[in-house]
Amino acid sequence: MGNMNFELDVLKIEDFSVVSEGKKSFYNTDTKQPLNRWLKDTVKGKKTFDAPQLSSALVVKPDGYGRLTVDAIGYLLASQNIPQSNQTMNAVFTSAFSAKNGISITKDNFDRCTVHFAARKLITSNWMNEKDEYIAPNENHNLFEQFKYDSIVYFLFNGSSEQSSLRQVEYKGKVWDIKNEFFWMSKDRLKELADQNGYDDLYNDARSASDRHVYKLLFGNEYVYDKLSPDAKLVLDKATELVEISMKIRHEISNNENNLDSWDAGYSQIKLIWKEYFPKEFKEFRQLYKNMEDRMRPIVYELGFLMK
């Protein structure tokens, strides 16, 4: 009984007649592992600590509910386990989020966090699917590895990726530097760009830094970049191009509010420059992202995150 599925007709009234709009499956998940459990079990039992509470990429609140594990490289807001909350309650941060229902992103669970984020954000909620429950994916499926790699790029440049890099943040009487471990370019390349544009503050910020986790993942020993799908590579390469061509403007408009002097400033910070000063290139970038997104969306069902 636990595995019973029910397929029903979806009907609507059209021109005073009842017509079929398709099929809708209702499924029992009692014997399956929920997606949120598949993710959150990765930090079960780990000790946590209080850290700067972000309510958005650049806003630090004086207090909040989010806590980080000692090995955290970021934080994923992941509320509920149904499409209804996909757009509003799933987001990425580089420190704790001030509300509840989140999880620390670590190097060990990074893949699961990016896969979880993509599987949620790729699906738009509607009246037919909003209460469907997400299930842990079939990791043995021949599409899973590719989806895992491409989810990194999807995670980096989604509109809900509130990743940021902040310096000298005051929180509960202490001063913090918040690094962006999700930055995908090397510190040496950013130093080179800063030097070319006379951007001393950014150069100095990068000088004593170390390369971030995502850069090492993409271009280090594992060289995941070569494992990306062609459309995911196009997105990443276009983002790199935008970082390079926008450095001069970035230098001119940087201030204490936008924290653009941080060499590893996140997508939520630098996309504001791209959108305002490079609208043509940014539009091309968003189209490349949409192309990748449209290809990836059906795979959510193929891998069993949701049932059709």
N, C-alpha and C positions, 0 to 999 in steps of 0.2 A: 504493500500500500504506500510506503514511503516514497517510492519512485514514480508514482502515478502522475502523468501529465494529461492535461485536458486542452484540446484545441477547439476553439469556438469561432464561429463566423462573426466578423465585425460588419454590422449593417448600418446604413444611413438612409435617410429620406432624400430623394432627389426627384424633382418634377412629379411630386405626389406618388412616387413609387419607392418601394424598399429595394435598395441595391446593395450588393456586397462590396465592402471596401478592403477585404482581405481576411486573413486569419490571425487569431491571437491565441498564444499558448499560455496556459496557467500551469505552473510547475511547483512541485513540493521540494523544498530544499533541506528537509530534516536530515537526510543522509549525506549531505554535501557540506564542504567547508566554506563558510562565508568568506568573501574577499577581504573584508575588514579584519577578520580573525587571522587569515593567511598573512596579512601585513603586520598586525599589531603583536602577534606572537614573537616577532623578531626582537622585541625589546622587553619582553615579559621578564619581570624580576630585576631589571636593571635599576640601579640607584639614579636619582635625578637631582638637579639643583635649580635654584632660581636664577634666571638670566634676564637681560633686557627684554621687555615685553613689547612686541611690535603689534600695532593695529593696522599698519600698512607698511609699505616698503621703507618710508622715511619717517614715520611717526612712532616714537617710543612713549609708551604709557607708563605712569608711575607705578602701576601694579597690574597684575593679571593672573591668569590660571595656568598658562603654559609653563612647562618645565623641560629642561634638556638633560639627556644622559651625558656622562662625562666624555663620551666619544662622539658626540653629535657634531655633524657638519652642517646642519640645517634643521628645518622643521616643516612638517607637512600637516596642514589642516585637512582632516579627512572625516567629516561628520556624516553619520548615517551610512546606509549601505544600499541605497536605492537611487535611481536616476533623478528623483525629484530634487535632490540637494546638490546635483553635480555642478551646477554653475555658480551657486552662491556659497557653498560650504566646502570647497576644495581649493586649496591654494598653497603656494610654496613660499617659505620665508627663510632668512639666513640666521634668525634667532627665534626665540619662542614667540608664538602667537598669543595674544592676550586673552583669547577666549578658550573655551574647552574643546575637547574632541580632536586632539592632535597627537602627533607622534614624532619623536626625534628621527631625523634622517642620519644614518651612520654610513660609513664605508661598506659595512657588511650588509646592510639592508637597502643600499642605494638602488639596486636593480628593482627590487620589489616596490619601492616608493615611486620610481618613475613609471613602472608598468601600471601600478594602481592608479596613479594620477592620469595617465593617458587613457586607460580603460574607462575612467569616469568622465573625463572632459570630452572625449570623442563622441559621447552620446548625449543628444539633446532630449530633455524630458518633454513628454506630451501626455495627454490623458490616458493613452493606452499603455505606456510603459513606466509611468512615474513611480509605481509601487513595486516593480519587479526587483527581486533581490539579486545582488551581484554574488557570483560564485568564484572560488579560486580557479585559476585557469588550468588548462591541460598543458603542463610544462613539457610533456613528451610530444606534443604536436609539432609537426615539421615547420610551422610558421612561428613558433614561440620565440626562438632565439632571435630571429630578425625583428620581430615586434619589440623585443627587449632592447635591442640596440637602437632602433629608431625612436623608441620612447624617450631616450635621453634628449634628443633634439626637440621632440615635441614638448617635453618638460621644460626645457630651457627658454623657449620663446612663446609660450602660451600667455594669453592676456592675464591669467591668474597666477603667473610666476612673479611673485612680489620679491624676488631676490634683490638684495642691495648690499652695498659695502659702506659701512659708516665708521667714522673715526671720532674718538674722544666723546663718546656718548655718555652722558651722566645718567646713572640709574642707582637709586637707593644709596647715595653717598659715594659711589665708586665711579670711576671712569673706565669705559670699555672701548675696545676696537672690535668691530664686527666684520669679520672677513667673509668674502663670498666664495665659498668652495665650489660653486657652480660655474665659475668663469672658465671659458673654454680656450682662451689664448694664453700664450706664455708671458711671463713677466719680462723676459728679454725683448720680445716683440713690442710690448707696451713701452718699455724704456727707449727703444729705438724710435718709436713714433713720437714720444714725448721730447726726445732730443732734437728730432727734426723740426718740431714746432715750438721750441723754446719753452716747453711746459715743465719748468723746474719742480713744481710741487708734486706733479704726478710722477716724474722721474725719481724723485727722492722717496716717494711712497713705495715705489716698486723696488728700489735698490736693495733693500735688506729683506725683501719678502721672499716667499717660496712659491713655486707654481702650485696652482690649486688642483683639487681632486679631479674635477672633470677634464681639465687639460691633460693631466697625467693619464687618465683613463682613455681619452681619445687618441693621444699622441705618444704615450709612453710604451712600455714593453708589450702590452696587449694590443696596442694600436687599433682601437675600436673604430677609428675613422674609416679604415679600409673595409670594415664590416657593415657600414651603414648602407642603406638603400640609396640609389642614385638621387632620388628626390630629397632625401634627408641631407645628403651632402650638399646639394644646391642651397638648401636653407642655411646650413652652417657656414658655407663659403660666402654667401651674400651678407650674413651677419658680420663676418670678419671684414669684408669689404667696407661695410658701413662704419665699423669702428675706426678703420683706417682713414676714410675720407672725412670723418667728422671730428677728428682730433683737434684741428685748428679752432673750430667753433666751440668745441668742448672747453678748450683752454679759455676762450673769451668769456664764456657765460658761467663758468664754475663759481660756486659760492658755498657758504656754510650750510645753506638750506638743501641744495641738491647733492652735495658730497661727491661731485664729479672729479675731485682731485684724487679720489681713491682709484688706484690703477685697475682694480678688479670690480669696478662699479657694475651693478647687475643690469639685466635687461630692462627692469622697471625704471631705472634711472636714465640709461642711455637712449632708450627708444623715444623719449621726449625730444631729444635733439634730432633724431632721425625724422620723426614725424613733422617737426616744424621747419627744419632747414633742408631736408633732403626728401621731400614728399614723393617725388618720382621713384627714387630708389627704394624708399620705404614701402610704397605701394607694390613694387615688384617683389619685395621681400615677403609681404603679407600674402601675395598670390602664390608664391612658392610654398609658403607654409600651408595654405589652404589646399594646394594640390596634394601635398603629403598627407594632410589630415583626411581628405576625402578617400585616399587610397587605404589608409589605416582603419577607417571606421568599420568596414564590414568584418575585419579580422577580430574585433571584439567579440562578435558572435561565433566566428570560426573557432576561437580558442576557448569558448564556453564561459566567458565572463557573464554573459547573459544568454538566455535561450530565446530563439525567435518565436 
